Amino acid sequence: MAPLSAQHAGDPHQHPADVLPVFFLSGGIAMIAFLPAWVQTIAQFIPTHYGVHALQMAIFYSSSDRFVRELLVMLATTALTLLLGVWSVRRESM
């Protein structure tokens, strides 16, 4: 994915403008429940949504409702990302 900020194209660090859409869709800026239905549907497919929701439930509501599901989604995403990374590095080195 190309950086949104052309002036930081060579910078190895993420620019805030590059991660802002993901943070918005994960519920880090606005409550997902108040967004349109189509945005709520998209948010269900972004793994950071589950991390933000788990933090919100733990901090603001002292609840562990759906915590196991959210933890499993984050662990599955981590495992998949690691497997894809290992596969990609092995493919490049051959």
N, CA, C and O atoms as a MOPAC input file, in Angstrom:
PM7 MOZYME 1SCF
protein

 N      0.84700 1    -1.17100 1     0.00000 1
 C      0.00000 1     0.00000 1     0.00000 1
 C      0.89100 1     1.23100 1     0.00000 1
 O      1.82400 1     1.32100 1     0.79700 1
 N      0.62300 1     2.14400 1    -0.85100 1
 C      1.41500 1     3.36100 1    -0.95800 1
 C      1.07300 1     4.30200 1     0.18700 1
 O     -0.08800 1     4.39700 1     0.58600 1
 N      2.07000 1     4.99700 1     0.71800 1
 C      1.80400 1     5.94600 1     1.79100 1
 C      0.87500 1     7.06200 1     1.33100 1
 O      0.94100 1     7.50000 1     0.18300 1
 N      0.01600 1     7.51500 1     2.22700 1
 C     -0.86800 1     8.62200 1     1.89700 1
 C     -0.11100 1     9.93800 1     1.84700 1
 O     -0.51600 1    10.86700 1     1.14800 1
 N      0.97400 1    10.01800 1     2.58100 1
 C      1.75300 1    11.24300 1     2.61000 1
 C      2.99800 1    11.05800 1     1.75100 1
 O      3.92200 1    10.34600 1     2.14700 1
 N      3.03200 1    11.68200 1     0.59500 1
 C      4.13100 1    11.51700 1    -0.35600 1
 C      5.45100 1    12.03200 1     0.20200 1
 O      6.51000 1    11.53100 1    -0.17600 1
 N      5.41400 1    13.01200 1     1.08400 1
 C      6.65100 1    13.57300 1     1.61600 1
 C      7.36400 1    12.59700 1     2.54400 1
 O      8.55200 1    12.77100 1     2.81600 1
 N      6.67200 1    11.58500 1     3.03100 1
 C      7.27300 1    10.60000 1     3.92300 1
 C      7.43200 1     9.24800 1     3.23100 1
 O      7.50300 1     8.21800 1     3.90100 1
 N      7.48900 1     9.24000 1     1.90900 1
 C      7.53000 1     7.98200 1     1.15800 1
 C      8.77200 1     7.16200 1     1.48200 1
 O      8.69000 1     5.93400 1     1.49300 1
 N      9.91200 1     7.78100 1     1.74400 1
 C     11.13200 1     7.05300 1     2.04400 1
 C     11.32700 1     6.76700 1     3.51800 1
 O     12.26000 1     6.05400 1     3.88800 1
 N     10.47900 1     7.29900 1     4.35500 1
 C     10.59200 1     7.12700 1     5.80100 1
 C     10.11900 1     5.72700 1     6.19600 1
 O      9.00500 1     5.34000 1     5.84400 1
 N     10.95100 1     4.94700 1     6.93100 1
 C     10.53500 1     3.59100 1     7.29600 1
 C      9.45300 1     3.55700 1     8.37600 1
 O      8.84800 1     2.50700 1     8.59000 1
 N      9.19700 1     4.65100 1     9.04900 1
 C      8.18600 1     4.68600 1    10.10700 1
 C      6.82500 1     5.03200 1     9.51000 1
 O      6.72500 1     5.73000 1     8.50100 1
 N      5.78300 1     4.52300 1    10.16300 1
 C      4.42900 1     4.81300 1     9.69800 1
 C      4.07500 1     6.26700 1    10.00000 1
 O      4.31000 1     6.75700 1    11.10500 1
 N      3.52300 1     6.93100 1     9.03200 1
 C      3.03400 1     8.28300 1     9.21400 1
 C      1.61100 1     8.20100 1     9.75100 1
 O      0.86700 1     7.30800 1     9.34600 1
 N      1.20000 1     9.10200 1    10.65100 1
 C     -0.16300 1     9.02500 1    11.20400 1
 C     -1.25900 1     9.01200 1    10.14800 1
 O     -2.30100 1     8.39200 1    10.35600 1
 N     -1.04800 1     9.67600 1     9.03100 1
 C     -2.07000 1     9.69500 1     7.97900 1
 C     -2.24600 1     8.31900 1     7.34800 1
 O     -3.29200 1     8.04100 1     6.76100 1
 N     -1.24700 1     7.46100 1     7.45800 1
 C     -1.33400 1     6.12300 1     6.87400 1
 C     -2.17000 1     5.17500 1     7.73000 1
 O     -2.84000 1     4.29400 1     7.19200 1
 N     -2.14300 1     5.33700 1     9.03300 1
 C     -2.85200 1     4.41400 1     9.92700 1
 C     -4.16800 1     4.97600 1    10.43900 1
 O     -4.92600 1     4.25700 1    11.08900 1
 N     -4.45500 1     6.22400 1    10.16700 1
 C     -5.67500 1     6.85700 1    10.66000 1
 C     -6.95000 1     6.17000 1    10.18000 1
 O     -7.86200 1     5.98900 1    10.98700 1
 N     -7.06300 1     5.77500 1     8.90500 1
 C     -8.29400 1     5.08800 1     8.48300 1
 C     -8.52500 1     3.77000 1     9.23100 1
 O     -9.66200 1     3.44700 1     9.57400 1
 N     -7.47400 1     3.01900 1     9.48100 1
 C     -7.62100 1     1.75700 1    10.21700 1
 C     -8.02500 1     2.04100 1    11.65700 1
 O     -8.87700 1     1.34500 1    12.20900 1
 N     -7.42800 1     3.04800 1    12.26600 1
 C     -7.76700 1     3.39500 1    13.64500 1
 C     -9.21300 1     3.88800 1    13.72900 1
 O     -9.91600 1     3.59000 1    14.69500 1
 N     -9.64900 1     4.62900 1    12.73400 1
 C    -11.03400 1     5.09600 1    12.69800 1
 C    -12.00400 1     3.93100 1    12.58100 1
 O    -12.99000 1     3.86400 1    13.31400 1
 N    -11.72600 1     3.01000 1    11.65900 1
 C    -12.61800 1     1.87700 1    11.43300 1
 C    -12.58000 1     0.85800 1    12.56900 1
 O    -13.49100 1     0.04000 1    12.69400 1
 N    -11.54400 1     0.90000 1    13.39100 1
 C    -11.47700 1    -0.03800 1    14.51000 1
 C    -12.21900 1     0.48000 1    15.73100 1
 O    -12.35600 1    -0.24500 1    16.71600 1
 N    -12.69600 1     1.70600 1    15.69200 1
 C    -13.43500 1     2.25900 1    16.81600 1
 C    -12.57500 1     3.05800 1    17.77200 1
 O    -13.01300 1     3.38100 1    18.87600 1
 N    -11.37200 1     3.37700 1    17.36900 1
 C    -10.47300 1     4.13000 1    18.23200 1
 C    -10.78800 1     5.61400 1    18.28900 1
 O    -10.37600 1     6.28800 1    19.23300 1
 N    -11.50100 1     6.13900 1    17.31200 1
 C    -11.81800 1     7.55900 1    17.26800 1
 C    -13.28800 1     7.79400 1    17.57600 1
 O    -13.63000 1     8.68100 1    18.35800 1
 N    -14.14500 1     7.01100 1    16.96800 1
 C    -15.59000 1     7.15700 1    17.17300 1
 C    -16.17200 1     5.78700 1    17.51200 1
 O    -15.63500 1     4.75700 1    17.10400 1
 N    -17.25300 1     5.78400 1    18.24600 1
 C    -17.92500 1     4.53800 1    18.57500 1
 C    -18.49300 1     3.92200 1    17.30300 1
 O    -19.18200 1     4.59600 1    16.53900 1
 N    -18.21000 1     2.66400 1    17.07900 1
 C    -18.68500 1     1.96800 1    15.88800 1
 C    -20.21400 1     1.96300 1    15.83700 1
 O    -20.79200 1     2.03800 1    14.75300 1
 N    -20.86400 1     1.87700 1    16.97500 1
 C    -22.33200 1     1.78800 1    17.02400 1
 C    -23.00600 1     3.02900 1    16.44600 1
 O    -24.15600 1     2.95200 1    16.01200 1
 N    -22.32500 1     4.16000 1    16.42900 1
 C    -22.91300 1     5.39600 1    15.92300 1
 C    -22.62100 1     5.63800 1    14.45000 1
 O    -23.08800 1     6.62400 1    13.87900 1
 N    -21.86100 1     4.75900 1    13.83800 1
 C    -21.51500 1     4.90300 1    12.42500 1
 C    -22.54300 1     4.18200 1    11.55300 1
 O    -23.29100 1     3.34100 1    12.05200 1
 N    -22.58900 1     4.49700 1    10.26700 1
 C    -23.55100 1     3.82900 1     9.37400 1
 C    -23.35400 1     2.31100 1     9.36600 1
 O    -22.27700 1     1.80900 1     9.68800 1
 N    -24.40600 1     1.60000 1     8.99600 1
 C    -24.38500 1     0.13700 1     9.01600 1
 C    -23.28900 1    -0.43700 1     8.12200 1
 O    -22.66200 1    -1.43300 1     8.48300 1
 N    -23.04600 1     0.17600 1     6.96000 1
 C    -22.02600 1    -0.35100 1     6.06200 1
 C    -20.62800 1    -0.20400 1     6.65900 1
 O    -19.76300 1    -1.04200 1     6.40500 1
 N    -20.39000 1     0.85100 1     7.45300 1
 C    -19.09500 1     1.01900 1     8.11200 1
 C    -18.96300 1    -0.01200 1     9.24000 1
 O    -17.87700 1    -0.54800 1     9.46300 1
 N    -20.05100 1    -0.28700 1     9.94400 1
 C    -20.02600 1    -1.30700 1    10.99500 1
 C    -19.69000 1    -2.67400 1    10.41100 1
 O    -18.97900 1    -3.46500 1    11.03100 1
 N    -20.20200 1    -2.94500 1     9.21900 1
 C    -19.91300 1    -4.21600 1     8.56100 1
 C    -18.43400 1    -4.31500 1     8.20000 1
 O    -17.81600 1    -5.36000 1     8.40400 1
 N    -17.86800 1    -3.24700 1     7.67200 1
 C    -16.44300 1    -3.23900 1     7.32500 1
 C    -15.59500 1    -3.40300 1     8.58200 1
 O    -14.59100 1    -4.11500 1     8.56300 1
 N    -15.98900 1    -2.75300 1     9.66800 1
 C    -15.21800 1    -2.80800 1    10.91300 1
 C    -15.10600 1    -4.22700 1    11.46200 1
 O    -14.13000 1    -4.54400 1    12.14200 1
 N    -16.07500 1    -5.07800 1    11.18300 1
 C    -16.03000 1    -6.45300 1    11.67000 1
 C    -14.87700 1    -7.24300 1    11.05300 1
 O    -14.47800 1    -8.27300 1    11.59600 1
 N    -14.34000 1    -6.77800 1     9.93000 1
 C    -13.25900 1    -7.48500 1     9.25300 1
 C    -11.88400 1    -6.87700 1     9.53000 1
 O    -10.89400 1    -7.30100 1     8.93300 1
 N    -11.80900 1    -5.89900 1    10.41800 1
 C    -10.53800 1    -5.27900 1    10.76400 1
 C    -10.13300 1    -5.78900 1    12.15100 1
 O    -10.83500 1    -5.53500 1    13.12900 1
 N     -9.00500 1    -6.50700 1    12.24400 1
 C     -8.62100 1    -7.12600 1    13.51900 1
 C     -8.43700 1    -6.14300 1    14.67100 1
 O     -8.68100 1    -6.49300 1    15.82600 1
 N     -8.01200 1    -4.92200 1    14.37200 1
 C     -7.81700 1    -3.96700 1    15.46700 1
 C     -9.13400 1    -3.57200 1    16.13200 1
 O     -9.13300 1    -3.08100 1    17.26100 1
 N    -10.24600 1    -3.78000 1    15.45100 1
 C    -11.56300 1    -3.51800 1    16.04000 1
 C    -11.75100 1    -4.34600 1    17.30600 1
 O    -12.29300 1    -3.86500 1    18.30100 1
 N    -11.30200 1    -5.58000 1    17.25700 1
 C    -11.47700 1    -6.47500 1    18.40300 1
 C    -10.57500 1    -6.07300 1    19.57100 1
 O    -10.96900 1    -6.20500 1    20.73000 1
 N     -9.38600 1    -5.59200 1    19.28100 1
 C     -8.50100 1    -5.11600 1    20.34500 1
 C     -9.02700 1    -3.85300 1    21.00300 1
 O     -9.00300 1    -3.72700 1    22.22800 1
 N     -9.50500 1    -2.91200 1    20.18800 1
 C    -10.06700 1    -1.67100 1    20.72800 1
 C    -11.30900 1    -1.96700 1    21.56200 1
 O    -11.49700 1    -1.38500 1    22.63000 1
 N    -12.15600 1    -2.87300 1    21.07300 1
 C    -13.37700 1    -3.20500 1    21.81500 1
 C    -13.04000 1    -3.87400 1    23.14100 1
 O    -13.67300 1    -3.57700 1    24.15400 1
 N    -12.06700 1    -4.75900 1    23.15600 1
 C    -11.66400 1    -5.41000 1    24.40600 1
 C    -11.13900 1    -4.38300 1    25.41000 1
 O    -11.45900 1    -4.45500 1    26.59700 1
 N    -10.34200 1    -3.43700 1    24.94100 1
 C     -9.84300 1    -2.38400 1    25.83200 1
 C    -10.97100 1    -1.51000 1    26.35700 1
 O    -10.99300 1    -1.16800 1    27.53900 1
 N    -11.90300 1    -1.14700 1    25.48900 1
 C    -13.03100 1    -0.32100 1    25.92800 1
 C    -13.85900 1    -1.04400 1    26.98200 1
 O    -14.24600 1    -0.44200 1    27.98400 1
 N    -14.13000 1    -2.31100 1    26.76900 1
 C    -14.93100 1    -3.07100 1    27.72700 1
 C    -14.20400 1    -3.21400 1    29.06400 1
 O    -14.83000 1    -3.14300 1    30.12200 1
 N    -12.89600 1    -3.41200 1    29.02000 1
 C    -12.13300 1    -3.57500 1    30.25600 1
 C    -11.97800 1    -2.26900 1    31.02600 1
 O    -12.05300 1    -2.25600 1    32.25400 1
 N    -11.76400 1    -1.17600 1    30.30800 1
 C    -11.50000 1     0.09900 1    30.97800 1
 C    -12.78200 1     0.80500 1    31.39600 1
 O    -12.91400 1     1.22200 1    32.54600 1
 N    -13.72000 1     0.94100 1    30.47900 1
 C    -14.90700 1     1.74900 1    30.75100 1
 C    -16.05500 1     0.98700 1    31.39800 1
 O    -16.83400 1     1.56100 1    32.15900 1
 N    -16.16100 1    -0.30800 1    31.09700 1
 C    -17.33000 1    -1.04900 1    31.56400 1
 C    -16.99400 1    -2.18000 1    32.52500 1
 O    -17.90400 1    -2.84300 1    33.02300 1
 N    -15.73300 1    -2.41800 1    32.79800 1
 C    -15.29500 1    -3.50700 1    33.67000 1
 C    -15.98800 1    -4.81400 1    33.31000 1
 O    -16.48100 1    -5.52800 1    34.18300 1
 N    -16.01900 1    -5.11500 1    32.03200 1
 C    -16.71600 1    -6.29500 1    31.55000 1
 C    -15.76700 1    -7.16100 1    30.73000 1
 O    -14.87200 1    -6.66400 1    30.04600 1
 N    -15.98500 1    -8.45800 1    30.81700 1
 C    -15.20700 1    -9.37500 1    29.98700 1
 C    -16.11200 1   -10.06700 1    28.97400 1
 O    -15.77800 1   -11.13500 1    28.46100 1
 N    -17.25500 1    -9.45500 1    28.69100 1
 C    -18.19400 1    -9.98500 1    27.71400 1
 C    -17.52700 1   -10.07000 1    26.34800 1
 O    -17.00500 1    -9.06800 1    25.85800 1
 N    -17.53400 1   -11.22500 1    25.73100 1
 C    -16.92900 1   -11.50200 1    24.42900 1
 C    -15.41200 1   -11.35600 1    24.41700 1
 O    -14.81100 1   -11.28300 1    23.34500 1
 N    -14.78200 1   -11.31200 1    25.58900 1
 C    -13.33400 1   -11.14200 1    25.64300 1
 C    -12.61400 1   -12.32600 1    25.00500 1
 O    -11.62100 1   -12.14000 1    24.30200 1
 N    -13.10500 1   -13.53600 1    25.24200 1
 C    -12.45600 1   -14.73000 1    24.69200 1
 C    -12.50500 1   -14.69800 1    23.17000 1
 O    -11.51600 1   -15.02200 1    22.51200 1
 N    -13.64800 1   -14.31100 1    22.60100 1
 C    -13.76600 1   -14.23100 1    21.14900 1
 C    -12.79200 1   -13.20800 1    20.58700 1
 O    -12.12400 1   -13.46500 1    19.58600 1
 N    -12.71200 1   -12.04400 1    21.23200 1
 C    -11.82800 1   -10.99600 1    20.75100 1
 C    -10.37100 1   -11.40500 1    20.86900 1
 O     -9.56100 1   -11.10000 1    19.99300 1
 N    -10.03900 1   -12.09200 1    21.94500 1
 C     -8.67100 1   -12.58400 1    22.11400 1
 C     -8.33900 1   -13.62500 1    21.05200 1
 O     -7.23700 1   -13.62000 1    20.50300 1
 N     -9.28100 1   -14.51800 1    20.75800 1
 C     -9.05100 1   -15.53300 1    19.72900 1
 C     -8.88100 1   -14.91200 1    18.34000 1
 O     -8.04700 1   -15.36300 1    17.55500 1
 N     -9.66200 1   -13.88900 1    18.04100 1
 C     -9.51600 1   -13.20800 1    16.74700 1
 C     -8.13800 1   -12.56300 1    16.64800 1
 O     -7.48300 1   -12.66000 1    15.61000 1
 N     -7.69400 1   -11.90900 1    17.71500 1
 C     -6.37900 1   -11.26000 1    17.68100 1
 C     -5.25900 1   -12.29400 1    17.59300 1
 O     -4.28500 1   -12.08200 1    16.87000 1
 N     -5.37900 1   -13.40900 1    18.31400 1
 C     -4.36200 1   -14.45700 1    18.24400 1
 C     -4.33300 1   -15.11400 1    16.86400 1
 O     -3.25900 1   -15.40200 1    16.33500 1
 N     -5.50300 1   -15.35000 1    16.28300 1
 C     -5.55800 1   -15.93800 1    14.94400 1
 C     -4.95200 1   -14.99500 1    13.91100 1
 O     -4.24700 1   -15.43700 1    13.00400 1
 N     -5.22200 1   -13.70800 1    14.04300 1
 C     -4.64500 1   -12.72600 1    13.12500 1
 C     -3.12600 1   -12.69100 1    13.26400 1
 O     -2.40600 1   -12.61400 1    12.26800 1
 N     -2.64600 1   -12.74700 1    14.49900 1
 C     -1.20200 1   -12.75500 1    14.74000 1
 C     -0.56100 1   -13.99100 1    14.13500 1
 O      0.47400 1   -13.89500 1    13.47400 1
 N     -1.17100 1   -15.15700 1    14.35600 1
 C     -0.62200 1   -16.39900 1    13.81100 1
 C     -0.61400 1   -16.36800 1    12.28200 1
 O      0.37600 1   -16.75700 1    11.66200 1
 N     -1.69300 1   -15.91600 1    11.68200 1
 C     -1.76700 1   -15.83700 1    10.22900 1
 C     -0.72500 1   -14.87500 1     9.66900 1
 O     -0.08300 1   -15.16900 1     8.66000 1
 N     -0.55800 1   -13.73100 1    10.32200 1
 C      0.43500 1   -12.75400 1     9.87100 1
 C      1.84500 1   -13.31800 1     9.97400 1
 O      2.65600 1   -13.13500 1     9.06700 1
 N      2.14200 1   -14.00200 1    11.07600 1
 C      3.46700 1   -14.60500 1    11.22200 1
 C      3.71800 1   -15.68500 1    10.16900 1
 O      4.80500 1   -15.75500 1     9.59500 1
 N      2.71000 1   -16.52900 1     9.91700 1
 C      2.86500 1   -17.56900 1     8.90700 1
 C      3.07400 1   -16.96800 1     7.51300 1
 O      3.91500 1   -17.44100 1     6.75000 1
 N      2.32100 1   -15.94300 1     7.19100 1
 C      2.50400 1   -15.27800 1     5.89400 1
 C      3.87600 1   -14.61100 1     5.79100 1
 O      4.49400 1   -14.60800 1     4.72600 1
 N      4.34400 1   -14.04900 1     6.89900 1
 C      5.67300 1   -13.43100 1     6.91400 1
 C      6.77900 1   -14.44200 1     6.71900 1
 O      7.70800 1   -14.20800 1     5.94500 1
 N      6.69100 1   -15.57200 1     7.41700 1
 C      7.69600 1   -16.63400 1     7.25900 1
 C      7.66900 1   -17.18100 1     5.83900 1
 O      8.71900 1   -17.39900 1     5.23400 1
 N      6.47500 1   -17.40200 1     5.30800 1
 C      6.34700 1   -17.90400 1     3.93800 1
 C      6.94900 1   -16.91800 1     2.94400 1
 O      7.63600 1   -17.31700 1     2.00400 1
 N      6.68900 1   -15.63400 1     3.15300 1
 C      7.19700 1   -14.60400 1     2.25100 1
 C      8.71800 1   -14.52600 1     2.29600 1
 O      9.35900 1   -14.40500 1     1.25300 1
 N      9.30700 1   -14.59400 1     3.49600 1
 C     10.76300 1   -14.51500 1     3.62700 1
 C     11.40900 1   -15.75200 1     3.00500 1
 O     12.42400 1   -15.64000 1     2.31800 1
 N     10.83100 1   -16.92300 1     3.24000 1
 C     11.38200 1   -18.14200 1     2.65600 1
 C     11.29100 1   -18.11000 1     1.13200 1
 O     12.19900 1   -18.57300 1     0.44200 1
 N     10.21200 1   -17.57100 1     0.61800 1
 C     10.03600 1   -17.47900 1    -0.82900 1
 C     11.05700 1   -16.52300 1    -1.44700 1
 O     11.56900 1   -16.77000 1    -2.53900 1
 N     11.34800 1   -15.43200 1    -0.74000 1
 C     12.31900 1   -14.44600 1    -1.23200 1
 C     13.73800 1   -15.00400 1    -1.20500 1
 O     14.54700 1   -14.66700 1    -2.06800 1
 N     14.05000 1   -15.85000 1    -0.23100 1
 C     15.42100 1   -16.33700 1    -0.09100 1
 C     15.72700 1   -17.50800 1    -1.01800 1
 O     16.88400 1   -17.91300 1    -1.13600 1
 N     14.72000 1   -18.05200 1    -1.67000 1
 C     14.96400 1   -19.19100 1    -2.57800 1
 C     15.41200 1   -18.73600 1    -3.92400 1
 O     15.66000 1   -19.56100 1    -4.80300 1

